Amino acid sequence: SVDESAEVSIRDVALAVAKAMKFEGEVVFDKEKADGQFKKTACNKKLRGLRPEYEFVSIQDGIQKSVDWFVENYETARK
């Protein structure tokens, strides 16, 4: 989980996923569509109350760990 003080844009998340997947193509954002939501704010108050010792990771590390898990477990995760 990422600390709410480390908010990032949805665009930055998309680019981080592409990087973690080692995608070498161009990430294209369709400017003909509505801009949509810039970011999704999350509140970590409940998590901090239940698990005060929980340590957050950077968005890049969290995405990389998620992508690594997905790639490693692709055959069983997608069925």
C-alpha positions in Angstrom: 0.0 0.0 0.0 1.1 3.5 -0.7 0.9 6.3 1.9 -1.8 8.8 1.0 0.8 11.6 1.3 2.5 10.1 -1.8 -0.4 10.5 -4.2 0.4 10.1 -7.8 -1.6 10.7 -11.0 -3.3 7.9 -12.8 -1.0 8.8 -15.8 2.1 8.2 -13.6 0.7 4.8 -12.4 0.1 3.8 -16.1 3.7 4.7 -17.0 5.1 2.9 -13.9 3.2 -0.3 -14.8 4.6 -0.1 -18.4 8.1 0.3 -17.0 7.7 -2.5 -14.6 6.4 -4.8 -17.4 9.5 -3.7 -19.4 7.2 -2.4 -22.1 9.3 -0.8 -24.8 6.5 0.7 -26.9 4.9 4.0 -26.7 2.2 4.5 -24.0 -0.6 6.5 -25.8 -3.2 8.5 -23.9 -6.3 9.2 -26.0 -6.8 12.9 -25.9 -10.1 12.6 -27.7 -11.7 11.0 -24.6 -12.7 12.9 -21.5 -9.9 13.5 -19.1 -11.5 11.6 -16.4 -10.2 11.4 -12.8 -6.7 12.8 -12.3 -6.0 10.8 -9.2 -7.8 8.5 -6.8 -7.3 9.6 -3.2 -7.3 6.9 -0.6 -7.6 7.2 3.2 -5.3 5.0 5.2 -6.7 6.0 8.6 -8.4 2.6 9.2 -5.2 0.6 8.2 -3.1 2.8 10.4 -5.5 2.1 13.3 -5.5 -1.6 12.8 -1.8 -2.0 11.9 0.2 1.0 13.3 3.5 -0.8 12.6 2.6 -1.2 8.9 5.3 0.3 6.6 4.3 1.7 3.3 6.4 1.3 0.2 7.0 3.7 -2.7 4.5 3.5 -5.6 7.3 2.2 -7.9 8.3 -0.6 -5.5 4.7 -1.6 -5.0 3.9 -1.7 -8.7 7.1 -3.6 -9.4 6.3 -6.2 -6.7 2.8 -6.6 -8.1 4.0 -7.0 -11.7 6.6 -9.5 -10.6 4.0 -11.5 -8.8 1.6 -11.4 -11.7 4.3 -12.5 -14.2 5.4 -15.3 -11.9 1.8 -16.5 -11.3 0.3 -15.7 -14.7 -0.8 -19.2 -15.6 -2.8 -19.7 -12.4 -3.8 -16.1 -11.8 -5.6 -15.8 -15.1 -7.6 -19.0 -15.0 
